[in-house]
Amino acid sequence: MSRHRVMSEDLKHEIARELGVYEKVSREGWGSVSSRDCGNMVTKAIEIANRNSARQPG
């Protein structure tokens, strides 16, 4: 099975900064982020995607 990159690394880092988990990611890697924080990141990414799609014409 192939793995698809859904979020760019830049977007993941931006969201991690916004949610206050970036320092942990930079020290310990993505595997150290809790399931709750990962879920919050996904929720935030969906909000961003919805905002961006609402701005597009048509």
C-alpha positions as CSV (number, residue, x, y, z in Angstrom):
1,M,0.0,0.0,0.0
2,S,1.4,3.4,-0.9
3,R,1.5,6.2,1.6
4,H,0.0,9.5,0.5
5,R,1.3,12.8,1.9
6,V,-1.9,14.6,2.8
7,M,-0.3,17.6,4.6
8,S,2.9,19.3,3.6
9,E,5.7,19.4,6.2
10,D,5.4,23.2,6.3
11,L,1.7,22.9,7.2
12,K,2.3,20.3,9.8
13,H,5.0,22.5,11.4
14,E,2.8,25.6,11.2
15,I,-0.1,23.8,13.0
16,A,2.2,22.2,15.6
17,R,3.5,25.7,16.4
18,E,-0.1,27.1,16.7
19,L,-1.1,24.2,19.0
20,G,2.0,24.5,21.1
21,V,3.5,21.1,20.3
22,Y,6.3,22.1,18.0
23,E,9.0,22.2,20.6
24,K,8.3,18.5,21.5
25,V,8.3,17.6,17.8
26,S,11.6,19.3,17.2
27,R,13.2,17.6,20.2
28,E,11.6,14.2,20.0
29,G,10.0,13.8,16.6
30,W,6.5,13.2,15.4
31,G,6.2,9.9,17.3
32,S,6.2,11.7,20.6
33,V,3.0,13.7,19.8
34,S,0.0,12.4,21.7
35,S,-3.0,11.0,19.9
36,R,-5.1,13.9,21.3
37,D,-2.6,16.4,19.8
38,C,-2.6,14.5,16.5
39,G,-6.4,14.7,16.4
40,N,-6.3,18.4,17.2
41,M,-3.8,18.8,14.3
42,V,-6.1,17.0,11.9
43,T,-9.1,19.1,13.1
44,K,-7.1,22.3,12.5
45,A,-6.0,21.1,9.0
46,I,-9.6,20.4,8.1
47,E,-10.6,23.9,9.3
48,I,-7.9,25.4,7.1
49,A,-8.9,23.3,4.1
50,N,-12.5,24.3,4.5
51,R,-11.6,28.0,4.8
52,N,-9.4,27.8,1.7
53,S,-12.1,26.0,-0.3
54,A,-14.7,28.5,0.7
55,R,-12.5,31.3,-0.7
56,Q,-12.1,29.7,-4.1
57,P,-14.5,30.8,-6.8
58,G,-17.0,28.4,-8.4
